[in-house]
C-alpha cells in the first residue's frame, strides 16, 4: 500500500487495517478519519468480522495544487492508530 500517491480526481488506494489478534465474537466497528478529506477521504467506519484480524478499505484521493500530507486515523474504543499519506500534484 503506497504512502505517496499522485493526486487525481476519482482515484483511490487500498488500505489495510491489521489488528494484533482476531476480533472478538461481536467483531469490531472501526471509526476512520482523514485530517484533510478534500485531499484524501476514508469511509466513516469499517467492520472487522468476528475471528478476522484485518480489513481492507478504499481511500479516495483527489487532485491537489501542492503536496499534502494527510493523517489517516482508525479508532476502536480508546485505542487509536494513525498513518500518513502524502499526495503530490
LINBELVEN-V412326 format. One record per pair of residues at least 24 apart in sequence whose ideal C-beta (glycine too) atoms are under 10 Angstrom apart, sorted by the first residue. I is the first residue (numbers start at 0). GAP is how many residues later the second one is. Records with the same first field share a line. If there is no record, write none. Layout:
I=GAP + GAP
//
This chain:
0=55 + 58 + 82 + 84
1=57 + 59 + 83 + 84
2=66 + 80 + 81 + 82 + 83
3=63 + 65 + 80 + 81 + 82 + 83 + 84
4=35 + 54 + 56 + 80 + 81 + 82 + 83
5=55 + 57 + 58 + 81 + 82 + 83
6=32 + 33 + 54 + 55 + 56 + 57 + 58 + 59 + 60 + 61 + 79 + 80 + 81 + 82
7=53 + 54 + 55 + 56 + 79 + 81
8=51 + 52 + 53 + 54
9=50 + 51 + 52 + 53
10=48 + 49 + 50 + 51 + 52
11=28 + 29 + 45 + 46 + 47 + 48 + 49 + 50
12=27 + 44 + 45 + 46 + 47 + 48 + 72 + 74
13=42 + 43 + 44 + 45
14=25 + 27 + 31 + 40 + 41 + 42 + 43 + 44 + 57 + 59 + 68 + 70
15=38 + 39 + 40 + 41
16=29 + 31 + 36 + 37 + 38 + 39 + 40 + 55 + 57 + 59 + 64 + 66
17=30 + 35 + 36 + 37 + 38 + 63
18=29 + 33 + 34 + 35 + 36 + 57 + 60
19=33 + 59
20=32
21=26 + 27 + 28 + 29 + 30 + 31 + 32
22=24 + 25 + 26 + 27 + 28 + 29 + 30 + 31 + 32 + 53
23=24 + 26 + 27
24=25 + 26
25=24
26=24 + 25 + 28
27=24 + 27 + 48 + 49 + 51
28=47 + 48
29=25 + 27 + 43 + 44 + 45 + 46 + 47 + 49 + 50 + 51
30=42 + 43 + 44 + 45 + 46 + 49
31=25 + 27 + 40 + 41 + 42 + 43
32=38 + 39 + 40 + 41 + 42 + 47 + 49
33=25 + 26 + 27 + 36 + 37 + 38 + 39 + 51
34=33 + 34 + 35 + 36 + 37 + 38 + 47 + 49 + 50
35=26 + 28 + 32 + 33 + 34 + 35 + 36 + 49 + 51
36=25 + 33
37=24 + 26 + 30 + 32
38=24 + 25 + 28 + 29 + 30 + 31 + 46 + 47 + 48
39=24 + 28 + 29 + 30 + 31 + 32 + 45 + 46 + 47
40=29 + 31
41=28 + 30 + 31 + 32 + 43
44=29 + 30
45=28
47=28
58=26
60=24 + 26
61=25
62=24 + 26
63=24 + 25
64=24
//
